[in-house]
């Protein structure tokens, strides 16, 4: 319930505000009259609108500097736009650190069509009087600290196209119209209604989802809504994005929502059968994780939805086999089925993208799993000791308690090798590097470090190598040996199972070839082993393939930042409910765990870098090199940490949502024996050919609005994790100097590459 106003006080305040507006009107009219008598032509803002803004300016702290330069808002006030009649039609002031509240004075701007106050740190209630601004088509008050209820009067904004009240502290029910009061159900022209991440409660009223609406985005996530999803939801055939929260019952038939492209109903209390999404061919993001659906076979529909990119079904109950089908879309990049009762896996479709199966019986069925993990971790520990003995310094200990299921379900299948062998950018670069520079291999001894399937060793032999030593630390060596034999090269290629730090070769080699690059180049620290091999076995003047590497960073835009923030908010909401229920049911206050739990989840959702294959258009500023590596001379100390500072000029007005990191490697030979044709392998954002490395994306929340010409100074610090030397920790610092000369406070974010 909204608080009652103090009538006597408000009458006094209203009289005072009216007096201020009257004085400003008189003052501005006097200036205009004086100007007209002197023959000067001025483009002054409508006096009433100017008076309103002058009053607003006095109420808000930290207003833009340009508001102090001129008394004419239409001529130079940041964020103010006027029409040909000098009426204020737009007030756009995102990410301003205002102090104060949004008062009813704003309703005096009667011609406003856009009011955008995103991320301005306002607090207090949203004034009822906003409902009188009948010309508004765009209202964005998200990412503030507004409290109280959503004013029902907003339902009077019949021209509203966009309503965003997300990321505030709003409470109470979603207002619905009655015979005497308006409600949000009357916003039949609105295509976007964003109410997520507040404290809204109650049910989702059926009348709020009428067939008269033209909604495309309905976001209700991160609230305390209860009850069932109204069946009337299926009437809004224009809907494209549906994001909701703590609801119960069965999910109604959604098949009529043929334009829906994002469906997020994870972490609710839904029961009944898993919904059938067959025919919803525009879906590209589906999250139905963490509900109470009836146990069922793994759904067949996701193998027929050609636009589906991401599928979250973890923490559900399926029976038996997961069959990916024969016609699964190549768009499907990520499937999360953790803790879902999967006992067997059929990959006859050739799916080779991200598949998470941790916590399923399939990862625990082999009796030799433990023995293989023990062998693997002991080999890694030997690697570490050998690196230290060769001057590399002590790395972090390998955690032998790491769940083998992660390794088994990711690496033990040949489909993981197929993913790399299907990477045309990778394959073409190495193939061309070898066969267009055969003179580097003919009659030479070659060492392939981490041979995997053996493909690089085979190409080296086919290019004329006298002898190839193909070293592989895992059981994949058995497959490599079989492939070499099948290609009649066992007389040239010798596959050696073991770590490069432990094995002994009968001779020094002329060339070392290796595909050692991890995400953002240095994850997995495999280059350590290549350096060890170089220092032990490469002849003086020998060649490294690749010979050089570079790491790049650039600012980007991305909608993923909003999705991950939603995931984080849902997880925390579920935790708060858990704490409340445990206290109520068992008398134990679990709140002592809230901070560490929050830290864990923030790291997982917001601070852990994401894999992505970006489109070049998502890059909004100049890319800069943060590390340049000569593989012939680099030491482990050189790559253990990275320190760099780059400048980036923003190339378009947009949201700065994340940093992106990628790498390229070059096959140049060396000064004494250069390549006849230099080959480059790049993992930069590409319109046509992505790589299995993709790019690492480091999300910034909240995103920042930047303009073309803004200058970014980006500081990067990258170190190996103290817990696992194969993982990385990254810190970004950023100073933003606007093209107007305004300097933002510096930003600092910490991330984890895991």
Buried (B, 14 or more C-beta within 10 A) or exposed (E): EEEEEEEEEEEEBEEEBEEBBEEBBEBBEEBEEEEEEEEEEEEBBBBBBBBBBBBBBEBBEEBBEBBEEEBBBBBEBBBBBBEEEBBBBBBBBBBBEBEBBBBBBBBBBBBBBBBBBBBBBBBBBBBBBBBBBEBBBBBBBBBBEBBBBBBBBBBBBBBBBBBBBBBBEBBBBBBBBEEEEBBBBBBEBBBBBBBBBBBBBBBBBBEBBBEEBBBBBBBBBBBBBBEBBBEBBBBBEEBBBBBBBBBBEBBBEBBBBBBBBBBBBBBBEBEEEBBBBEBBBBBBBBBBBBBEBEEEEBBEBBBBBBBBBBBBBBBBBBEEEBBBBEEBBEEBBBBBBBBBBBBEBEBEBEBBBBBBBBBBEBBBEEEEBEEBBEBBBEBBBBBBBBBBEBEBEEBBEBEEEBBBBBBBBBBBBBBBBBBBBEBEBBBEBBBBBBBBBBBBBEEBBBBBBBBBBBBBBBBBBBBBBEBBBBBBBBEBBEBBBBBBEEEEBBEBBBBBBBBBBEBEBEEEBBBBBBBBBBBBBBBBBBBBBBBBBBEBBBEEEBBBBBBBBBBBBBBBBBEBBBBBBBBBBBBBBBBEBEBEEBEEEEEEEBBEEEEEBBEEBBBBBBBBBBBBBBEEEBBBBBBBEBBEBEBBEBEBEBBBEBEBEBEBEBBEEBBBBBBBBBBBBBBBBBEEBBBEEBBBBBBBBBEEEBBBBBBBBBBBBBBBBBEEBBBBBBBBBBEBBEEBBBBBBBBBBBBBBBEEEEEBEEBEBEBBBB
